[in-house]
């Protein structure tokens, strides 16, 4: 039986929640979720990796899931503050070195941290459909649904909404859709249900509009990088992948790109083939 513990850690003046999978003395992995999601999205991958000898840390970002919401949204909902939280989280847990996998925003945090606050501590970086340059149209789409989260009378209606919005994740079982819904739902004062995050987090795209322009960061990466690219992704375009292969870790022979069939933005990391890609990369 794989062990899994829910923890709360003080980071940068906030209570940050995480799921801690596996044994404390095992090689550590950080699995960081996407923009409007929670660390519970990583349950399936974390369970697999923990069963294969890794410790997997799956945080809820500030303003998401069971972590506190920011008291200063315009200043703190940005990659630099998330990077600080990541460093303080690992310091608090006594984790020196980690392998990192991040979906979308989680991968961007990993890129920034790998050349910044966690330089020398992140040994492998897996990017799940995230790149140093993002498509403007896709950012507009994400802002539209994330900035105005809907509310529904029933959890079933919210699940139907998630199934529509996150269809690009690829195949999920009915059980996985239900868990995705139940682990990212909060009830409003009027009794309706809505996605479990602070809508102000989307201000990142207004106040820090160039936060995800990361070519300067990418070019400085000197660790192995795996890029899982949803073949139907509207966020990471083929020309961006081509440029990644000629710059930074791509130019240094450190980049591996895998095109993920049947997925857009972003693969759900919930099937055996995807587990094998990530585990194989982390064992390099």
C-alpha positions as CSV (number, residue, x, y, z in Angstrom):
1,X,0.0,0.0,0.0
2,X,1.4,3.4,-1.0
3,X,1.4,5.9,1.8
4,X,-0.2,9.3,1.3
5,X,-0.4,12.1,3.9
6,X,-2.2,15.5,3.7
7,X,0.1,18.2,5.0
8,X,-0.1,22.0,5.7
9,X,3.1,24.0,5.7
10,X,3.8,27.7,6.3
11,X,5.4,29.3,3.3
12,X,5.9,33.1,2.6
13,X,3.3,33.9,5.3
14,X,0.6,31.5,4.0
15,X,-0.6,28.0,4.8
16,X,0.1,25.9,1.8
17,X,-1.5,22.5,1.4
18,X,0.1,19.5,-0.2
19,X,-0.3,15.8,-0.6
20,X,2.8,13.9,0.3
21,X,3.1,10.5,-1.3
22,X,5.6,7.7,-0.6
23,X,8.4,7.3,2.0
24,X,10.1,10.4,3.4
25,X,13.6,9.1,2.6
26,X,12.8,8.2,-1.1
27,X,14.1,10.3,-4.0
28,X,11.8,13.4,-4.2
29,X,9.6,14.5,-7.0
30,X,7.5,17.8,-7.1
31,X,4.4,17.4,-9.2
32,X,2.8,20.9,-9.6
33,X,-0.6,21.4,-11.1
34,X,-1.9,23.9,-13.7
35,X,-3.4,27.4,-13.5
36,X,-6.9,26.8,-12.2
37,X,-6.4,23.3,-10.8
38,X,-5.2,21.7,-7.6
39,X,-2.5,19.2,-6.5
40,X,-5.0,16.4,-6.5
41,X,-4.8,16.4,-10.3
42,X,-1.5,14.5,-9.8
43,X,-3.0,11.7,-7.7
44,X,-2.7,9.0,-10.4
45,X,0.9,9.9,-11.4
46,X,1.9,10.3,-7.8
47,X,0.5,7.0,-6.8
48,X,2.4,5.3,-9.6
49,X,5.7,7.0,-8.8
50,X,5.4,6.4,-5.1
51,X,4.8,2.8,-5.8
52,X,8.0,2.7,-7.8
53,X,10.2,4.2,-5.1
54,X,9.8,7.9,-5.2
55,X,8.4,10.5,-2.8
56,X,6.0,12.8,-4.6
57,X,5.0,16.2,-3.3
58,X,1.8,17.7,-4.8
59,X,1.1,21.2,-3.6
60,X,-2.0,23.4,-4.0
61,X,-0.7,26.7,-5.3
62,X,-1.6,29.8,-3.3
63,X,-5.3,30.6,-4.0
64,X,-6.1,27.1,-5.1
65,X,-7.5,24.0,-3.4
66,X,-6.9,24.0,0.4
67,X,-4.1,26.5,0.4
68,X,-4.8,30.0,1.6
69,X,-5.8,32.8,-0.8
70,X,-3.5,35.8,-1.3
71,X,-4.0,38.9,0.7
72,X,-2.3,40.9,-2.1
73,X,-3.5,39.3,-5.4
74,X,-1.9,41.8,-7.8
75,X,1.5,41.3,-6.1
76,X,1.5,37.6,-5.2
77,X,-0.3,35.8,-8.0
78,X,2.7,35.6,-10.2
79,X,5.6,33.1,-11.0
80,X,8.1,34.9,-8.8
81,X,6.0,34.5,-5.7
82,X,5.1,30.9,-6.5
83,X,8.8,30.3,-6.9
84,X,9.4,31.6,-3.4
85,X,6.7,29.3,-2.1
86,X,8.3,26.3,-3.8
87,X,11.7,27.1,-2.2
88,X,10.2,27.6,1.3
89,X,8.1,24.5,0.9
90,X,11.1,22.3,0.1
91,X,13.1,23.9,2.9
92,X,10.4,23.3,5.4
93,X,10.2,19.6,4.4
94,X,14.0,19.2,4.5
95,X,14.1,18.2,0.8
96,X,17.4,19.2,-0.8
97,X,17.1,17.8,-4.4
98,X,14.1,17.1,-6.5
99,X,12.9,16.0,-9.9
100,X,10.1,18.3,-11.1
101,X,7.1,17.8,-13.2
102,X,4.7,20.6,-13.8
103,X,1.5,20.9,-15.9
104,X,1.1,24.3,-17.6
105,X,1.7,26.9,-14.9
106,X,3.4,24.3,-12.7
107,X,5.9,23.7,-15.4
108,X,6.5,27.5,-15.8
109,X,7.2,27.6,-12.0
110,X,9.7,24.8,-12.4
111,X,11.5,26.6,-15.2
112,X,11.8,29.8,-13.2
113,X,12.9,28.0,-10.0
114,X,15.4,25.8,-11.8
115,X,17.5,28.8,-12.8
116,X,16.6,30.8,-9.8
117,X,15.7,29.9,-6.2
118,X,16.1,26.2,-6.8
119,X,19.1,26.2,-9.1
120,X,21.2,23.1,-8.4
121,X,18.3,21.5,-6.5
122,X,16.0,20.6,-9.4
123,X,17.9,17.8,-11.2
124,X,15.3,16.9,-13.9
125,X,12.5,19.1,-15.3
126,X,9.4,17.7,-17.0
127,X,7.2,20.2,-18.7
128,X,3.6,19.1,-19.4
129,X,2.4,21.1,-22.3
130,X,4.1,24.4,-21.3
131,X,6.8,26.3,-23.2
132,X,8.8,29.5,-23.1
133,X,6.2,31.1,-25.4
134,X,2.5,30.6,-25.4
135,X,-0.2,31.3,-28.0
136,X,-2.1,34.5,-27.4
137,X,-5.4,33.0,-28.4
138,X,-5.1,30.2,-26.0
139,X,-4.3,32.6,-23.1
140,X,-7.4,34.5,-24.0
141,X,-9.4,31.3,-23.8
142,X,-8.0,30.4,-20.4
143,X,-8.6,33.8,-19.1
144,X,-12.2,33.7,-20.2
145,X,-13.1,30.6,-18.3
146,X,-10.8,30.9,-15.4
147,X,-11.5,34.6,-14.6
148,X,-15.3,34.0,-14.3
149,X,-15.8,30.6,-12.7
150,X,-19.4,29.6,-13.0
151,X,-21.6,28.3,-10.2
152,X,-24.0,25.4,-10.3
153,X,-26.8,24.0,-8.1
154,X,-25.3,20.5,-8.1
155,X,-22.0,18.8,-8.2
156,X,-23.2,16.8,-11.2
157,X,-23.6,20.0,-13.2
158,X,-20.2,21.2,-12.2
159,X,-18.7,17.8,-13.4
160,X,-20.4,18.3,-16.8
161,X,-18.8,21.7,-17.0
162,X,-15.4,20.3,-16.2
163,X,-15.8,17.5,-18.7
164,X,-16.4,20.1,-21.4
165,X,-13.7,22.6,-20.4
166,X,-11.1,20.0,-19.8
167,X,-11.9,17.7,-22.7
168,X,-8.4,18.4,-24.1
169,X,-6.9,16.5,-21.2
170,X,-7.6,13.4,-23.1
171,X,-9.2,10.2,-21.8
172,X,-10.3,10.0,-18.2
173,X,-12.4,7.3,-16.7
174,X,-15.8,8.2,-15.1
175,X,-14.2,7.6,-11.7
176,X,-11.3,10.0,-12.6
177,X,-13.8,12.7,-13.8
178,X,-15.7,12.4,-10.5
179,X,-12.5,12.7,-8.4
180,X,-11.3,15.7,-10.4
181,X,-14.6,17.3,-9.7
182,X,-14.9,16.5,-6.0
183,X,-11.3,17.5,-5.3
184,X,-11.7,20.9,-6.9
185,X,-15.2,22.0,-5.7
186,X,-16.1,24.6,-3.1
187,X,-19.6,25.6,-2.0
188,X,-20.7,29.3,-2.1
189,X,-22.7,31.0,0.7
190,X,-25.8,30.6,-1.4
191,X,-25.3,26.8,-1.5
192,X,-24.2,26.5,-5.1
193,X,-20.9,24.9,-6.1
194,X,-18.0,26.4,-8.0
195,X,-14.4,25.6,-8.9
196,X,-12.1,25.7,-5.9
197,X,-9.8,28.6,-6.5
198,X,-9.6,32.4,-6.1
199,X,-10.9,34.1,-9.3
200,X,-8.4,36.9,-8.6
201,X,-5.5,34.6,-9.6
202,X,-6.2,35.3,-13.2
203,X,-5.0,38.9,-12.6
204,X,-1.6,37.5,-13.2
205,X,-2.3,37.9,-16.9
206,X,-3.2,41.6,-16.4
207,X,-0.7,42.8,-13.8
208,X,2.2,40.5,-14.9
209,X,1.3,40.2,-18.6
210,X,4.7,39.0,-19.6
211,X,5.1,36.5,-16.8
212,X,5.0,33.5,-19.2
213,X,7.5,35.0,-21.7
214,X,10.3,32.7,-20.6
215,X,12.8,32.4,-23.4
216,X,15.5,34.0,-21.3
217,X,14.8,31.5,-18.5
218,X,14.6,28.5,-20.9
219,X,17.9,29.4,-22.6
220,X,19.7,29.2,-19.2
221,X,18.5,25.7,-18.3
222,X,21.3,23.2,-18.1
223,X,19.5,20.2,-16.8
224,X,17.6,17.4,-18.6
225,X,14.2,18.6,-19.8
226,X,11.3,16.5,-21.0
227,X,8.5,18.2,-22.9
228,X,5.2,16.4,-23.1
229,X,3.3,18.2,-25.9
230,X,-0.3,17.6,-26.5
231,X,-0.5,17.1,-30.2
232,X,-3.7,19.1,-30.4
233,X,-2.6,21.8,-28.0
234,X,-3.6,25.4,-28.7
235,X,-1.3,26.8,-26.1
236,X,2.0,25.4,-27.2
237,X,2.3,25.6,-31.0
238,X,4.5,23.4,-33.2
239,X,6.7,26.3,-34.2
240,X,7.5,26.9,-30.5
241,X,8.5,23.2,-30.0
242,X,10.7,23.5,-33.1
243,X,12.4,26.6,-31.6
244,X,12.9,24.8,-28.2
245,X,14.9,22.1,-30.0
246,X,17.4,24.6,-31.2
247,X,17.8,26.7,-28.0
248,X,18.7,26.2,-24.3
249,X,18.6,22.6,-23.3
250,X,17.7,21.7,-26.9
251,X,20.9,23.1,-28.2
252,X,22.8,21.3,-25.4
253,X,21.4,17.9,-26.1
254,X,19.4,17.9,-22.9
255,X,15.8,18.1,-24.4
256,X,13.5,15.2,-25.1
257,X,10.1,16.0,-26.7
258,X,7.2,13.5,-26.8
259,X,4.1,14.2,-28.8
260,X,1.1,13.0,-26.8
261,X,-1.7,11.7,-29.1
262,X,-5.3,12.3,-28.3
263,X,-4.6,15.3,-26.1
264,X,-4.6,19.1,-26.3
265,X,-3.8,21.3,-23.3
266,X,-2.8,19.5,-21.2
267,X,-2.4,15.7,-20.9
268,X,-3.9,14.4,-17.7
269,X,-0.9,12.3,-16.7
270,X,-3.3,9.5,-15.8
271,X,-2.5,6.5,-18.1
272,X,0.2,3.9,-18.2
273,X,2.0,5.3,-21.2
274,X,2.3,8.7,-19.7
275,X,3.5,7.2,-16.4
276,X,6.2,5.3,-18.2
277,X,7.5,8.4,-20.0
278,X,7.8,10.4,-16.8
279,X,9.3,7.6,-14.8
280,X,11.8,6.8,-17.5
281,X,12.9,10.4,-17.7
282,X,13.3,10.7,-14.0
283,X,15.5,7.6,-13.9
284,X,17.9,9.0,-16.5
